[in-house]
Amino acid sequence: MNFEFSGKIWFWRGPAPWFFVTVPAKQSGDLKTISSFVTYGWGVIPAHIRIGRTEYQTSLFPKDGRYIVPIKASVREAEHLEKGDTVTIRLEVR
């Protein structure tokens, strides 16, 4: 399953601070449909992500009925991204 979408980078301060982009509602619904086949627990879905020229493996997390994509520090640095920037994400669930 492959998706491409755009979204804003947001910051979560929690006990382990991290940056994310929220997957749009339609694509989140599609991911939820296949989640039982691809999750390795708690609804977490492994995914291959591409932002700009940077590709990486990560896990999508369910949050508030949608999924969120973690944006690694190395990706933010390579692509010169900051909180509030809008990015286009190519997402592949294998």
Residue pairs with C-beta under 8 A, 6 or more apart in sequence:
1 30
1 31
1 34
1 92
1 93
2 90
2 91
2 92
2 93
3 23
3 27
3 30
3 89
3 90
3 91
3 92
4 88
4 89
4 90
4 91
5 23
5 24
5 27
5 88
5 89
5 91
6 86
6 87
6 88
6 89
7 21
7 22
7 23
7 24
7 86
7 87
7 89
8 21
8 84
8 85
8 86
8 87
9 19
9 20
9 21
9 71
9 76
9 81
9 82
9 83
9 84
9 85
9 86
9 87
10 19
10 20
10 21
10 22
10 83
10 84
11 17
11 18
11 19
11 20
11 83
12 18
12 19
12 20
18 70
18 71
19 70
19 71
19 76
19 83
20 68
20 69
20 70
20 71
21 68
21 69
21 71
21 87
21 89
22 63
22 66
22 67
22 68
22 69
23 31
23 60
23 66
23 67
23 68
23 69
23 91
24 66
25 65
25 66
27 67
27 91
28 65
28 66
28 67
31 45
31 60
31 67
31 93
32 62
32 67
34 93
35 43
35 45
35 62
38 45
38 46
38 93
38 94
39 45
40 46
42 62
43 61
43 62
44 59
44 60
44 61
44 62
45 59
45 60
45 67
45 93
46 57
46 58
46 59
46 60
46 93
46 94
47 57
47 58
47 59
47 60
47 69
47 91
47 92
47 93
47 94
48 55
48 56
48 57
48 91
48 92
48 93
48 94
49 55
49 56
49 57
49 58
49 69
49 75
49 89
49 90
49 91
49 92
50 89
50 90
50 91
51 71
51 75
51 79
51 81
51 87
51 88
51 89
51 90
52 78
52 79
52 87
53 78
53 79
54 74
54 75
54 78
54 79
56 72
56 74
56 75
58 69
58 70
58 72
59 70
60 67
60 68
60 69
60 91
61 67
61 68
61 70
69 89
69 91
71 81
71 87
75 81
76 82
79 87
81 87
